[in-house]
Amino acid sequence: PDGVGCLAIGGASARAVREAGVPVAHDTPGALRSEELLATPELAAGCVRGRRVVILRGEGGRELLGAELGRRGAEVVIAELYRRAPPPDADPQRLAGWLRDGAIDIVTASSNESLTNLFDLLDARGRESLLSTPLLVVSPRAARLARDLGWSHAPVIATGADAAAIVAALAGWHSARTTEHTTHTITPATTPEPPAITARDPTSDPPEDPT
């Protein structure tokens, strides 16, 4: 509607809004955190006090943005528009077979929900294979979830959830693994653990789940 400002987290969200014909006052390409959005001038206390702010998010999203805007004097409305769920045609036995046979080099998860859904999809034997497979995630919060689920080594953490950031992290992981293979003597019975490539500080506040 005319006169309604829009802010977006991430370049993909900003593009989608603009393609719908809505101007974006501010976007944070590559950022995944509510903290970055809260630091923009448009959401300063003097700008939002007494105004209504609608937050569009997925079911179960972080509460930080809404809570802080409320503290700054805004009237906050939460609109939960989607939920993540396992695909109805998923084949857990086929996936477990790939994992068991070493046919998957690395698993990528772009949200905590997708990681949990993948874990829940498999039975105990499948999970055992999954937890020994290298993993790429897009936030320190997801890395902590992977640790809690029982992953046997630290995951690769991409700098963002967009395709470019994930591909760059995968390329870095592959390069490091190749170097590890060529610079160490490996007996046939052992396989080196892929090194973690962390582009974010794992001790920082958890970031916003993308999409």
TIDO-567933 format. One record per residue (C-alpha): residue number from 0; residue in one letter; x, y, z. Coordinates in steps of 0.5 Angstrom, whole numbers. Example, Ala and Ser with C-alpha at 12.3 -4.5 7.8 and 13.67 -1.06 7.14 Angstrom:
# TIDO-567933
[0,"A",[25,-9,16]]
[1,"S",[27,-2,14]]
//
This chain:
# TIDO-567933
[0,"P",[0,0,0]]
[1,"D",[2,7,-1]]
[2,"G",[6,10,5]]
[3,"V",[8,4,8]]
[4,"G",[15,3,8]]
[5,"C",[19,-4,8]]
[6,"L",[25,-7,10]]
[7,"A",[28,-13,8]]
[8,"I",[33,-18,11]]
[9,"G",[37,-21,5]]
[10,"G",[38,-19,-2]]
[11,"A",[33,-25,-4]]
[12,"S",[28,-22,0]]
[13,"A",[29,-15,-2]]
[14,"R",[29,-17,-10]]
[15,"A",[22,-21,-9]]
[16,"V",[19,-15,-5]]
[17,"R",[21,-10,-11]]
[18,"E",[19,-15,-16]]
[19,"A",[12,-15,-13]]
[20,"G",[12,-7,-14]]
[21,"V",[14,-5,-7]]
[22,"P",[19,0,-6]]
[23,"V",[25,-3,0]]
[24,"A",[27,3,4]]
[25,"H",[33,-1,6]]
[26,"D",[36,-8,5]]
[27,"T",[42,-12,8]]
[28,"P",[45,-16,3]]
[29,"G",[48,-22,6]]
[30,"A",[46,-21,13]]
[31,"L",[42,-26,17]]
[32,"R",[41,-23,23]]
[33,"S",[35,-19,26]]
[34,"E",[41,-15,30]]
[35,"E",[43,-11,23]]
[36,"L",[36,-9,22]]
[37,"L",[35,-6,28]]
[38,"A",[41,-2,27]]
[39,"T",[38,1,21]]
[40,"P",[36,9,22]]
[41,"E",[29,7,20]]
[42,"L",[28,3,26]]
[43,"A",[31,7,31]]
[44,"A",[26,9,37]]
[45,"G",[25,16,35]]
[46,"C",[22,13,28]]
[47,"V",[18,7,31]]
[48,"R",[15,10,37]]
[49,"G",[7,10,36]]
[50,"R",[7,7,30]]
[51,"R",[5,0,27]]
[52,"V",[10,-5,25]]
[53,"V",[8,-12,21]]
[54,"I",[14,-17,21]]
[55,"L",[13,-23,16]]
[56,"R",[16,-29,18]]
[57,"G",[16,-37,18]]
[58,"E",[13,-40,24]]
[59,"G",[17,-41,30]]
[60,"G",[22,-35,28]]
[61,"R",[26,-31,33]]
[62,"E",[23,-26,38]]
[63,"L",[28,-21,38]]
[64,"L",[26,-17,33]]
[65,"G",[19,-16,35]]
[66,"A",[21,-16,42]]
[67,"E",[26,-10,41]]
[68,"L",[21,-6,37]]
[69,"G",[16,-7,42]]
[70,"R",[21,-4,47]]
[71,"R",[22,2,43]]
[72,"G",[15,4,43]]
[73,"A",[12,0,37]]
[74,"E",[6,-3,36]]
[75,"V",[8,-10,33]]
[76,"V",[4,-15,29]]
[77,"I",[7,-22,27]]
[78,"A",[5,-25,21]]
[79,"E",[7,-32,20]]
[80,"L",[6,-34,13]]
[81,"Y",[10,-41,12]]
[82,"R",[12,-47,16]]
[83,"R",[18,-52,14]]
[84,"A",[16,-59,13]]
[85,"P",[19,-66,10]]
[86,"P",[17,-67,3]]
[87,"P",[11,-72,3]]
[88,"D",[15,-76,-2]]
[89,"A",[22,-77,1]]
[90,"D",[25,-83,1]]
[91,"P",[29,-84,8]]
[92,"Q",[31,-91,6]]
[93,"R",[34,-89,-1]]
[94,"L",[38,-83,3]]
[95,"A",[40,-88,8]]
[96,"G",[43,-92,3]]
[97,"W",[47,-86,0]]
[98,"L",[50,-84,7]]
[99,"R",[52,-91,9]]
[100,"D",[55,-92,2]]
[101,"G",[59,-86,2]]
[102,"A",[55,-83,-4]]
[103,"I",[54,-76,-1]]
[104,"D",[61,-72,0]]
[105,"I",[57,-67,5]]
[106,"V",[50,-65,7]]
[107,"T",[48,-57,7]]
[108,"A",[42,-55,11]]
[109,"S",[40,-47,10]]
[110,"S",[36,-47,16]]
[111,"N",[35,-51,23]]
[112,"E",[28,-53,21]]
[113,"S",[31,-57,15]]
[114,"L",[37,-60,19]]
[115,"T",[32,-62,24]]
[116,"N",[27,-65,19]]
[117,"L",[33,-69,16]]
[118,"F",[35,-72,22]]
[119,"D",[28,-74,24]]
[120,"L",[27,-77,17]]
[121,"L",[32,-82,18]]
[122,"D",[32,-88,23]]
[123,"A",[37,-90,28]]
[124,"R",[42,-93,23]]
[125,"G",[41,-88,18]]
[126,"R",[42,-82,23]]
[127,"E",[49,-86,25]]
[128,"S",[51,-85,18]]
[129,"L",[48,-78,17]]
[130,"L",[52,-76,24]]
[131,"S",[59,-78,21]]
[132,"T",[58,-74,14]]
[133,"P",[61,-67,13]]
[134,"L",[56,-62,14]]
[135,"L",[55,-55,12]]
[136,"V",[50,-50,15]]
[137,"V",[49,-42,15]]
[138,"S",[49,-40,22]]
[139,"P",[53,-41,29]]
[140,"R",[46,-43,32]]
[141,"A",[45,-48,26]]
[142,"A",[52,-51,28]]
[143,"R",[50,-51,36]]
[144,"L",[44,-55,34]]
[145,"A",[49,-60,30]]
[146,"R",[53,-61,36]]
[147,"D",[47,-62,40]]
[148,"L",[44,-67,35]]
[149,"G",[51,-71,35]]
[150,"W",[55,-69,29]]
[151,"S",[62,-72,30]]
[152,"H",[66,-66,27]]
[153,"A",[65,-59,27]]
[154,"P",[61,-57,21]]
[155,"V",[63,-52,15]]
[156,"I",[59,-45,17]]
[157,"A",[58,-41,11]]
[158,"T",[58,-33,11]]
[159,"G",[50,-33,9]]
[160,"A",[44,-37,6]]
[161,"D",[45,-35,-1]]
[162,"A",[47,-39,-7]]
[163,"A",[54,-35,-8]]
[164,"A",[56,-36,0]]
[165,"I",[54,-43,0]]
[166,"V",[58,-45,-6]]
[167,"A",[64,-41,-4]]
[168,"A",[64,-45,3]]
[169,"L",[63,-51,-1]]
[170,"A",[69,-49,-5]]
[171,"G",[73,-47,1]]
[172,"W",[71,-54,4]]
[173,"H",[73,-58,-2]]
[174,"S",[80,-54,-3]]
[175,"A",[82,-55,4]]
[176,"R",[80,-63,4]]
[177,"T",[84,-64,-2]]
[178,"T",[90,-60,1]]
[179,"E",[89,-65,7]]
[180,"H",[89,-71,3]]
[181,"T",[95,-69,-1]]
[182,"T",[100,-67,5]]
[183,"H",[98,-72,10]]
[184,"T",[100,-80,9]]
[185,"I",[93,-83,10]]
[186,"T",[93,-91,11]]
[187,"P",[87,-95,8]]
[188,"A",[83,-95,14]]
[189,"T",[83,-88,16]]
[190,"T",[80,-82,13]]
[191,"P",[82,-75,15]]
[192,"E",[76,-71,18]]
[193,"P",[74,-65,14]]
[194,"P",[77,-58,17]]
[195,"A",[71,-53,19]]
[196,"I",[71,-47,15]]
[197,"T",[68,-42,20]]
[198,"A",[67,-35,17]]
[199,"R",[63,-33,23]]
[200,"D",[64,-32,31]]
[201,"P",[61,-38,34]]
[202,"T",[60,-35,40]]
[203,"S",[56,-29,37]]
[204,"D",[49,-28,38]]
[205,"P",[45,-33,34]]
[206,"P",[43,-30,27]]
[207,"E",[36,-30,24]]
[208,"D",[34,-36,20]]
[209,"P",[34,-35,13]]
[210,"T",[28,-35,9]]
//
